[in-house]
């Protein structure tokens, strides 16, 4: 369904600040400052569209519309730590706007994408009430279809600058997978026929005995590029550590199979049960123990309830600091074999530019500029294009850089994070750039936006 049919008046902003969750954490309502940011963005859009003689829709789908929106966010936040570095004239100057947020110039390799199979066997195992989690289908179809492969392909590969993606999986038992490896492989082939590329994870819960046994098939038949696991998830709600006997058997099996990239969900805890397994205390241990294995830390340990501040070893804070502390405690140097991934983390912190500056500054400093990876957790947030445009223009203030040793967000550093770092991790060559002309962005998100929707989504067994 084309957006011109569902939003002809241009009521949606191109950069989305809302309460949408990826389903792994309860939606966090917008602050008064976030609400002001959205109001100012709508106001500026109307004013600037009129000045240019455009409809709101035409203005908002342009680079000028994105620049106008981000400048409104700056005005609302007035953050001394982080901001979107865009010329004031950009909302009325297409060339300036393109230079700031629009023109594709980087290789973008998103290492965390998701969709589900809306017709899979897992649907029959869920409670009928679970499918009422969203009161209205946001894509004009039954809501599970909004989370399916068709919308995934459109949002990621047609309506964004993404060149490559790694398709990941949600935690589940082997007989209740919302996305099977067969369904994932079918979409991988479609994407490749489009001239783009989709790599696929192998989902492994090593505290589920059947999963360790299927790793051979995932490697040999399905040619998975890495393994994805959730240390907080497991039978009876009990998790594991990568450094305990369960985790060690898993890592050793991955090494034996020759797929030595392990992607682990850390942070964004599923609740209080087995909470300690959502933290990063085990990462430094296994990184030191298995230097030939690359550990990709999904979400970088981020927790929505924890305010990101400068790292303080004595403060013992939760969140990203648990990752940094584990690396420091075990002597894992920057640019070693631990990689910080930004899926959902950056999307949430777009609302909080001051915290975003500390989060990015810390990860780049302590994990290394070669070891921070772009991820968006899309399709939960719709097209990742808004995350891309916001990251293209984000800057850490000179004051914070000087005080805390944070890096300046230069084009070179952004290019590394956007895709060059992940290309080295996965050993892939950078394909020729393909600029699509098929875009018709809808600016919608699909994940739960309220606690009620979140709890109903939990009934589907996605986490």
Helices and strands as residue ranges (DSSP letters): H 3-6, H 32-52, H 56-60, H 63-77, E 82-84, G 88-92, H 94-97, I 98-102, E 109-113, H 122-125, G 128-132, H 143-146, H 149-153, I 154-158, E 164-167, H 181-193, E 197-203, H 209-220, E 226-230, G 235-237, H 245-257, E 261-265, G 275-278, H 283-289, E 294-298, G 299-301, H 320-329, E 338-341, H 345-349, H 353-367, E 372-373, H 385-393, E 394-396, H 398-404, H 411-415, I 416-420, H 421-426, H 451-458
